[in-house]
């Protein structure tokens, strides 16, 4: 029977249930059936929304570029970001993907006027008092390896903290780092804008 879990992956946790190294994995935080696995991934040093399921169909429906599901990231970067830089990110920047130069697809980029309310990170960001930072909202419809970090770096703004807040209409709301909630197939498919007959 298909089961669906939504988790808030904490910082410095592998997006998998096994670890052949000294890094912590999902297994040490989340108790789910053995046949459940993550859909897609979040980097070890990224935080936020991750779906766990044993529904094999959802992998293709969510990750296939044809369906272009929006993924919203909240990104803290070093430096004061300007509208010109946001426009550059929106139009697409050149990054490296699988060893080749790649032009990112157009996306949405917007500055937060105030830092968003997010949980404290453990360990916290190392603050450099003489260097300001900015928070921005990046909404992509693709997911190359470490794409957000590469995009902000290409624009001259290293990423300090990266949180995936949303996939389609599914959000992290009311889910603290390390927390999990279970959804029905209907709930999850509706939030992800997936038709059951796909």
C-alpha positions as CSV (number, residue, x, y, z in Angstrom):
1,X,0.0,0.0,0.0
2,X,1.4,3.4,-1.0
3,X,2.5,5.6,1.9
4,X,3.5,9.2,1.8
5,X,5.6,11.2,4.3
6,X,6.7,14.8,4.2
7,X,9.8,15.7,6.2
8,X,11.9,18.8,7.1
9,X,15.4,17.5,6.5
10,X,17.8,19.2,8.9
11,X,21.2,20.6,8.0
12,X,24.1,18.0,7.7
13,X,21.9,15.0,7.1
14,X,22.2,12.7,4.0
15,X,19.1,12.4,1.9
16,X,19.2,8.6,2.2
17,X,18.7,5.9,4.7
18,X,22.2,4.4,4.5
19,X,25.6,5.9,5.1
20,X,28.9,4.3,4.4
21,X,30.7,7.3,6.0
22,X,30.6,9.2,9.3
23,X,27.7,11.3,8.2
24,X,24.2,11.0,9.7
25,X,21.5,9.7,7.4
26,X,17.7,10.0,7.5
27,X,17.5,6.6,9.3
28,X,18.8,8.2,12.5
29,X,15.9,10.7,12.6
30,X,12.9,9.3,10.8
31,X,11.2,6.0,11.5
32,X,9.4,4.8,8.3
33,X,8.8,1.4,6.7
34,X,11.8,-0.2,5.0
35,X,10.4,0.1,1.4
36,X,10.1,3.9,1.8
37,X,12.7,6.1,0.1
38,X,13.3,9.8,-0.7
39,X,11.9,11.3,-3.9
40,X,14.7,13.4,-5.3
41,X,17.3,14.7,-2.9
42,X,18.6,17.6,-0.9
43,X,22.3,18.1,-0.5
44,X,23.9,17.2,2.9
45,X,24.4,20.9,3.7
46,X,20.9,22.0,2.6
47,X,17.7,21.9,4.6
48,X,14.0,21.6,4.0
49,X,11.2,19.8,2.3
50,X,11.7,16.2,1.3
51,X,9.1,13.6,0.3
52,X,9.4,10.0,1.4
53,X,7.3,7.3,-0.2
54,X,7.1,3.7,-1.6
55,X,5.0,4.9,-4.5
56,X,7.4,4.3,-7.5
57,X,5.2,6.3,-9.9
58,X,5.8,9.6,-8.1
59,X,9.5,9.7,-8.8
60,X,8.9,10.2,-12.5
61,X,5.9,12.4,-12.1
62,X,7.7,14.7,-9.8
63,X,11.3,14.7,-11.2
64,X,10.6,14.5,-15.0
65,X,11.4,17.9,-16.5
66,X,8.3,17.6,-18.7
67,X,6.1,18.3,-15.7
68,X,8.1,21.3,-14.5
69,X,7.0,21.4,-10.9
70,X,8.0,24.6,-9.1
71,X,10.5,24.3,-6.3
72,X,10.9,27.3,-4.1
73,X,14.1,27.8,-2.1
74,X,14.8,30.4,0.6
75,X,18.5,31.3,0.2
76,X,20.7,33.4,2.5
77,X,23.6,34.8,0.6
78,X,26.7,36.8,1.5
79,X,26.5,40.4,0.3
80,X,23.7,42.9,-0.5
81,X,21.9,41.6,-3.6
82,X,20.6,44.2,-6.1
83,X,17.7,44.2,-8.5
84,X,20.2,43.9,-11.4
85,X,21.6,40.7,-9.9
86,X,18.1,39.3,-9.4
87,X,17.3,40.0,-13.0
88,X,20.4,38.2,-14.1
89,X,19.4,35.2,-12.0
90,X,15.8,35.4,-13.4
91,X,17.1,35.2,-17.0
92,X,19.5,32.4,-16.3
93,X,23.2,32.1,-15.6
94,X,26.0,29.9,-16.8
95,X,26.9,27.1,-14.4
96,X,28.7,23.8,-14.6
97,X,26.5,20.7,-14.8
98,X,28.0,17.2,-15.2
99,X,31.3,18.8,-16.2
100,X,29.7,20.9,-19.0
101,X,28.7,24.5,-19.2
102,X,25.0,24.9,-18.7
103,X,22.7,27.9,-19.0
104,X,20.0,27.7,-16.3
105,X,16.4,28.0,-17.4
106,X,14.5,31.3,-16.6
107,X,13.3,31.3,-13.0
108,X,11.7,33.6,-10.5
109,X,13.9,35.5,-8.0
110,X,12.7,37.9,-5.3
111,X,14.4,39.5,-2.3
112,X,12.9,39.2,1.1
113,X,12.4,42.7,2.6
114,X,13.0,41.1,6.1
115,X,14.8,37.9,6.9
116,X,12.2,35.1,6.9
117,X,11.2,33.4,10.1
118,X,13.2,30.2,10.0
119,X,14.3,27.7,12.7
120,X,17.8,28.2,14.1
121,X,20.4,26.1,12.4
122,X,22.7,23.7,14.2
123,X,25.5,24.5,14.0
124,X,24.6,28.2,13.2
125,X,25.9,30.2,10.3
126,X,29.2,31.8,11.0
127,X,28.4,35.5,11.2
128,X,30.9,38.0,9.8
129,X,29.8,41.3,11.3
130,X,31.5,43.4,8.7
131,X,29.9,41.5,5.7
132,X,26.1,42.0,5.3
133,X,23.9,39.2,3.9
134,X,20.6,39.0,2.0
135,X,17.7,36.5,1.8
136,X,16.1,35.7,-1.5
137,X,13.3,33.5,-2.8
138,X,14.3,31.4,-5.8
139,X,11.7,29.5,-7.7
140,X,13.0,26.9,-10.2
141,X,11.4,24.3,-12.4
142,X,14.6,22.2,-12.8
143,X,17.0,20.7,-10.3
144,X,20.6,20.2,-11.4
145,X,23.2,19.1,-8.8
146,X,23.8,22.0,-6.4
147,X,22.1,24.3,-8.8
148,X,21.0,27.1,-6.4
149,X,24.5,27.3,-4.9
150,X,26.1,27.4,-8.3
151,X,23.7,30.1,-9.5
152,X,24.3,32.5,-6.6
153,X,28.0,31.9,-6.8
154,X,27.9,32.7,-10.6
155,X,26.2,36.0,-9.7
156,X,28.9,36.7,-7.1
157,X,26.9,35.9,-4.0
158,X,28.0,32.7,-2.1
159,X,25.2,30.8,-0.5
160,X,25.3,30.7,3.3
161,X,22.1,28.8,4.0
162,X,19.7,27.0,1.7
163,X,16.2,25.8,2.6
164,X,13.8,24.2,0.2
165,X,10.5,25.6,1.3
166,X,8.0,24.4,-1.3
167,X,7.4,21.9,-4.1
168,X,4.3,22.9,-6.2
169,X,1.7,23.7,-3.4
170,X,3.3,21.5,-0.8
171,X,5.2,23.6,1.8
172,X,7.2,23.3,5.0
173,X,4.6,25.3,7.0
174,X,4.4,24.2,10.6
175,X,7.1,21.5,10.1
176,X,10.2,22.1,12.2
177,X,13.6,20.6,11.3
178,X,13.5,16.8,12.1
179,X,9.7,16.7,12.0
180,X,7.6,14.5,9.7
181,X,3.9,14.3,8.8
182,X,2.0,11.6,6.9
183,X,-0.3,12.5,4.0
184,X,-2.9,10.5,2.0
185,X,-2.3,9.9,-1.7
186,X,-5.1,12.3,-2.5
187,X,-3.7,15.0,-0.3
188,X,-0.2,14.7,-1.7
189,X,-1.2,14.4,-5.3
190,X,-3.5,17.4,-5.0
191,X,-0.7,19.5,-3.5
192,X,1.8,18.4,-6.2
193,X,-0.8,18.9,-8.9
194,X,-0.5,15.3,-10.0
195,X,-3.4,13.5,-11.7
196,X,-4.0,10.1,-10.2
197,X,-4.4,8.5,-13.7
198,X,-0.9,9.7,-14.8
